[in-house]
Amino acid sequence: MFKKYPWVAIAVRNGLISGVVGMVMLLGLYFLGRHPFLIPPYMDFRIILFGVLLFFTIKEFRDYFQQGTLYFWQGMFMSLVFTSVFALVAFLIIWIFTALRPEFISSYISLKVEEIKLIPPEIVERIGKADYERVINDLPATRGVDLAYLYFWQSFGISFFVSIIISVILRRQPKP
């Protein structure tokens, strides 16, 4: 099947590689004392990881299997397969890790509660006192699967914008 559909093979292979590298980076951040779930999404290492690996994934397909031709939709579809594999690997590893190390979740909860309590009162009033209290009360019920699910969907959000940029940059249509 992979010989017939090289775009699948390339995207799956590089998605697995990025999943492993991404999880090593995520766990490395945690063990270095910086909880990875408290980093804002616009500062996330996945932006660079996706940018580099998606670039090489799509470029490899374009240069070696398409004779230099690539349509935008092909780049986007390969990005979707790549991201799906990454997100699935990340989901499983985070879920397993949180089951093995419950302090990952407890440290997230305590640090997030501290972060939320630092929100100025005028912003709390804009958000709404009831919503603010609900978030603080619901945080202790966070489970490992909740964090894995959050990371799964964040990966698609981050990848979407990176995919558009990379697909446009590498797009080449045949000359008429």
Steps between C-alpha positions, in 0.01 A plus 500: 500500500777744586666453158174587331441802729840653582339814644349283774828323574698824518242679715458205738877445535571867571192526723636215713843664513350833603279327757798342669714816480211714622433275797868493594494881494175511701629263765836678499326829579314334784812345653686831464236664719290679237156342470427470124124557537555846649687633197279724284414342162668783308831410671461124457793299361255321267498805273867451415477120506204496260654766279827314451364146468200596285734689269720195448201265476328697226827585322600133488168404345513787250860442390520120496150388406338792317790617279495842667125552475288551808148630533385685810244232587769230492710692751200557725392136483851376582506746790172357628638144494826616659319689776257215564788260559683751720187576703419131548853420618492802733157405636612146584832600654346776714220271614743223595743744664228657713389155612857413602580840657192654666713788626503630140128573534520626859781741416301625200193559717687683774698717258190580292302598810786732606505649149125556500506662845747759368239636258419860595153565650389725214563221248317252725200732495512516119519121479232457760544397862289184449714379209818579690382300802382214277845469340674496839253241635521277190880493474555240777288252300748508208608153388787381283267431210380862521855629457567253218178607327593868537844438348343297218271785389758772555730314261242527223449870566872574491558278198220656296669839474848354452363267230349785302828691499714198407255381232496843336879531512560154347212507252605465139265440216597357163592747228236521223 
